[in-house]
Amino acid sequence: MIKVVVCNDYEEVSDKAAEIMLNLVKNKPNAVLGLATGSSPIGLYQRMIKDHQENGTSYKDITTFNLDEYVGLPLSHPESYYSFMHRNLFDHIDVEEKNIHIPSSQGSDLQANCDAYNAALSEYQLDIQVLGIGSDGHIGFNEPNTPFDSVTHITDLKESTIRDNARFFDNDISKVPTKAITMGISNVLSAKKIILIATSEHKAQAIYDTVRGEKNIACPASALQDHPDTVIIVDKAAAKLL
């Protein structure tokens, strides 16, 4: 079941997402968090950091799993998702490095990396999964036409995704990786609760297709229609077609 929460702006969207996340972490200190990168969850992470610093909420027993990672970037690259997560969250809370899981795109056997990530995921159940959404409806890097039963896999990024992400690479499309390793849609759907964050008119069609459209692999996020507890938190611009 999808519940849609419409907020006035990004700050309010982030407040609402943080309210859900912090309620979980405070009530279940050993929760398993599925985390996302990109601009959408940064406000959420800022609020998690502020709460940790001001209220002492601890993450030392928390386990995290990230959705995805670019193929071809060293961990030290500022736009690797390893770097992103440490810069925007992990370096500022007391999460244990041993409890952080991010898909590895290092080495020559990427399928083995996928298998290892699926094996790690199978040992836990995600209490919550944070998602953004692409303008084409992708979640994680599950591009259109990804099967709903997919697990962690290597994917070729669509041109629209590469274009959208160029803003993180000096607006130079040639610098954007063309492949990624990503949790599959079935991995995402295994989470007990899902929160999807979307803002701006640029995401309005994808949100409409997710909530009101036909459930179809052409819009990967439409798989959320079958999830028992999904909250989509949007600003007015992203909700304009609903």
C-alpha positions in Angstrom: 0.0 0.0 0.0 1.3 3.4 -1.0 0.7 6.4 1.3 1.5 9.8 -0.3 2.5 12.7 1.9 2.5 16.1 0.1 4.7 18.8 1.7 5.3 22.4 0.9 9.0 22.2 0.1 12.2 20.2 0.4 12.7 21.2 4.0 9.3 19.9 5.0 9.9 16.7 3.0 13.2 16.2 4.8 11.5 16.8 8.2 8.9 14.2 7.5 11.4 11.6 6.3 13.5 12.3 9.4 10.5 11.9 11.7 10.0 8.4 10.3 13.6 7.4 10.4 14.4 8.7 13.9 11.3 7.1 15.3 12.6 3.8 14.1 16.2 4.3 15.3 15.2 5.5 18.7 12.8 2.6 19.2 15.0 -0.1 17.7 18.7 0.7 18.4 19.8 -2.3 16.3 17.7 -1.5 13.2 18.8 -2.3 9.7 18.7 0.7 7.5 18.6 0.7 3.7 20.1 3.9 2.5 20.2 5.9 -0.8 22.5 8.5 -2.3 21.8 11.5 -4.6 20.4 14.9 -3.6 17.0 13.6 -2.3 18.1 12.2 1.0 20.7 14.8 2.0 18.2 16.7 4.1 17.2 13.6 5.9 20.9 12.8 6.7 21.5 16.3 7.9 18.6 15.9 10.4 19.9 12.5 11.5 23.3 14.1 12.2 21.8 17.0 14.0 19.7 14.7 16.2 22.8 12.5 17.0 24.9 15.6 17.9 22.2 17.3 20.0 20.3 14.3 21.5 22.9 11.6 21.5 20.9 9.1 19.5 23.3 6.2 18.9 24.0 4.2 15.7 26.7 2.0 17.2 24.4 -1.1 16.9 22.8 0.0 13.6 23.5 -1.9 10.4 23.3 -0.2 7.0 23.0 -1.4 3.4 23.3 1.0 0.5 21.4 0.6 -2.7 24.1 1.0 -5.2 27.6 2.1 -6.4 29.1 3.3 -9.6 31.4 0.9 -11.5 34.7 2.4 -12.5 35.2 4.9 -9.7 37.8 4.3 -6.9 36.4 4.5 -3.4 38.4 7.7 -2.9 36.6 9.5 -5.8 34.4 12.2 -4.3 31.4 11.0 -6.3 31.7 7.4 -5.4 28.8 6.4 -3.2 31.3 5.2 -0.6 32.6 8.8 -0.4 29.1 10.3 -0.6 27.8 8.3 2.3 30.8 9.0 4.6 30.8 12.7 3.7 27.1 13.2 4.2 26.3 10.8 7.1 28.7 8.1 8.3 31.6 10.4 9.3 29.2 12.4 11.6 27.5 9.6 13.6 28.8 6.8 15.6 28.0 4.0 13.2 30.6 1.2 13.2 32.5 0.8 9.9 32.1 -3.0 10.2 28.3 -2.5 10.1 28.3 -0.4 6.9 27.6 -2.3 3.6 28.0 -0.7 0.2 28.1 -2.7 -3.0 31.7 -3.2 -4.1 32.5 -2.3 -7.7 36.2 -3.0 -7.2 38.1 -5.9 -8.8 37.5 -7.9 -11.9 34.7 -10.3 -10.9 31.7 -8.0 -10.5 29.2 -10.9 -10.5 31.0 -12.3 -7.5 30.5 -8.9 -5.8 26.8 -9.0 -6.6 26.5 -12.6 -5.2 28.4 -11.5 -2.0 26.0 -8.5 -1.5 23.0 -10.7 -1.9 24.4 -13.2 0.6 24.9 -10.4 3.1 21.4 -9.0 2.5 20.0 -12.5 3.1 21.3 -12.5 6.6 19.2 -9.4 7.6 15.8 -7.9 7.0 15.8 -4.2 6.2 13.6 -2.4 8.7 13.4 0.6 6.3 14.6 1.4 2.8 15.2 5.0 1.7 14.7 5.6 -2.0 14.9 8.5 -4.4 13.4 8.2 -7.9 14.8 8.9 -11.3 12.9 11.0 -13.8 12.3 7.7 -15.7 11.0 5.9 -12.6 14.2 4.1 -11.7 14.8 3.2 -8.0 18.3 2.4 -7.0 19.9 1.9 -10.5 17.1 -0.4 -11.5 16.4 1.2 -14.9 13.2 0.7 -16.9 12.5 -2.9 -17.9 14.4 -4.3 -14.9 12.4 -7.4 -13.8 10.6 -7.0 -10.5 12.2 -10.2 -9.2 15.7 -8.9 -9.8 18.4 -9.1 -7.1 21.8 -7.3 -6.9 23.2 -6.9 -10.4 25.3 -4.9 -12.8 23.3 -2.5 -14.9 24.0 -0.2 -17.9 22.8 3.3 -17.1 20.3 4.9 -19.4 21.3 8.0 -21.2 18.7 10.0 -19.2 20.2 8.8 -16.0 23.7 9.7 -17.1 22.4 13.1 -18.2 20.6 13.7 -14.8 23.7 12.7 -12.9 26.1 14.9 -14.9 25.4 17.7 -12.4 27.6 15.8 -9.9 30.4 15.6 -12.4 31.0 19.2 -13.4 28.1 18.9 -15.9 30.4 16.8 -18.0 28.5 13.7 -19.3 31.8 12.1 -20.3 32.8 11.9 -16.7 29.7 10.0 -15.5 30.1 6.2 -15.1 28.0 4.2 -17.5 27.6 1.2 -15.3 26.6 0.6 -11.7 26.0 -2.2 -9.3 22.6 -2.0 -7.6 20.3 -3.9 -5.3 17.5 -5.5 -7.3 13.9 -4.6 -7.1 13.1 -7.7 -5.0 15.8 -6.7 -2.5 14.1 -3.3 -2.1 10.7 -4.8 -1.7 11.9 -7.1 1.1 12.2 -4.1 3.4 9.5 -3.8 6.1 9.0 -0.1 5.4 10.0 2.0 2.4 10.2 5.8 2.2 10.6 7.4 -1.2 11.6 11.1 -1.3 11.0 13.2 -4.4 10.9 16.9 -5.1 10.6 19.2 -8.2 8.4 19.1 -11.2 11.1 17.1 -12.9 9.9 14.0 -10.9 6.2 14.6 -11.3 5.6 12.2 -14.2 7.6 9.5 -12.4 5.6 10.0 -9.2 2.3 9.8 -11.2 3.4 6.6 -12.9 4.5 5.1 -9.6 1.3 5.8 -7.7 -1.5 6.0 -10.4 0.0 4.3 -13.4 -0.2 0.6 -14.4 2.3 -1.6 -12.5 4.8 -2.3 -15.3 8.5 -2.8 -15.6 8.6 0.3 -17.8 8.4 2.2 -14.5 10.5 0.3 -12.0 9.1 2.2 -9.0 5.5 1.0 -9.8 6.6 -2.3 -8.2 6.0 -0.4 -4.9 2.3 -0.7 -5.5 2.6 -4.3 -4.1 4.6 -3.3 -1.0 2.6 -3.3 2.3 4.1 -0.2 3.8 5.5 2.5 1.4 5.4 6.2 2.2 6.1 8.5 -0.7 7.1 12.0 0.6 6.9 14.7 -2.1 6.7 18.5 -2.5 3.9 20.1 -4.3 5.8 20.3 -7.5 6.5 16.6 -7.6 2.8 15.9 -6.7 1.3 18.2 -9.3 0.0 15.4 -11.6 -1.6 13.3 -8.8 
